[in-house]
């Protein structure tokens, strides 16, 4: 197992990773394959990158995040499932750790 601590080094001027937006995570648990595929395609259409089978991440401003939320709500409709959209500020994003198995 590999553990990557992606926190920045202390001191020095570091350029913002996030630009004008925030790192946005979309995490979902959806029963139907067709709906799950449409949710995945919507995330890709908005420029997010897949980080797990049912999780995407990317930089988004509030306007774009709201548009994504509307699109995902439309795609899910009244079908069984749950979608979480989580915006993370740069400070907190820099504190994440990533654990990767071999």
Secondary structure, DSSP 8 states (H G I E B T S, - for coil): -EEEE----SSS----SSTTSEEEEEEEEES-HHHHHHHHHHHHHTT-EEEETTEEEEEE-HHHHHHHHHHHHHHHTTSSEEEEEEEE-HHHHTT-EEEE--
